[in-house]
Amino acid sequence: MGKRIVIALGGNALGNNLPEQMIAVKQTAKAIVDLIEEGHEVIIAHGNGPQVGMIQKAMAELTRSEPEKYIPCPLSVCVAMSQGYIGYDLQNALREELLDRGINKGVATVLTQVEVDPADKAFENPTKPIGAFMTKEEADKMVAERGYNIIEDAGRGYRRVVASPKPQSIIEIESIRDMVAAGLVVVACGGGGIPVYKTEGHHLKGAAAVIDKDFASCVLAQQVEADTLIILTAVEKVAINFGKPNEQWLDELTPDEARKYMAEGHFAPGSMLPKVQAAVEFAESAPGRSALITLLEKAKDGVAGRTGTAIHQ
């Protein structure tokens, strides 16, 4: 019996620029279609770190060079652009791989808005660097003219920082469910989703923020009632004492064990920590659900229980 699986693709599945991405998605598609060929339903989410940074930097340069002609592009719009062009490459690679294997299944990308709470504490303390490095003079101008939050970044210059609020719900979830029910392979919540919050009436306003793709994938997996959340990363398994002589790779974790290791500081913030947090949240969200953290090319073996770190109750 096939499972309903949400896959959260890491940056290594997409490359760092356009040429790299076109090459990377071909290998990514093979690993995903391996699961589809086994009879699983697959919904795909992905990061967008290098891609949205490239778009934001290009837009900033454009408005800086011709301010009388171009106005600043909101970060939420940059996220939407990244969803579109990453989805374009992913769905084409998936379609080609499916047809090459004789599987007649449609693929669609959903430009996905994800609701955040405007009162989220993350907005009070933005920490996520975004965009190009600036001089002190340029940074001061951005603060004065646009109200940006700026930090000095490790002696390399000044950068804008934005909030990373927790995702609350997925605006397009009904459309995503309908597509999955119709048998489509769906790409959604790219880059963690376009962060929005509700204002007067039914209006949704874009937020100057980025959402962690692992947390967004966790919400997506819950709202499509997935059986398994697979978080793909650069290592085959989760480890405690990572990089030390007493390093230990883990085959399984209960939520309580994971919380103990998190409290002991075994997982790096901004790296493995959010992956484990998202995995635990999904595993505890309903009976029978499990999460898996592993390498892209090991996804099929991981679902079969042969590798990876499985998180379940």
Beta strands, then each sheet from edge to edge (+ up, - down):
strand 1: 4-9
strand 2: 41-46
strand 3: 107-109
strand 4: 113-116
strand 5: 128-134
strand 6: 149-152
strand 7: 158-162
strand 8: 167-170
strand 9: 185-187
strand 10: 194-198
strand 11: 204-206
strand 12: 228-233
strand 13: 238-240
strand 14: 248-250
strand 15: 252-253
strand 16: 290-295
strand 17: 309-312
sheet 1: 3+ 9+ 2+ 1+ 12+ 16+ 17- 15-
sheet 2: 8+ 4- 10- 11+
sheet 3: 5+ 7- 6+
sheet 4: 13+ 14-
end
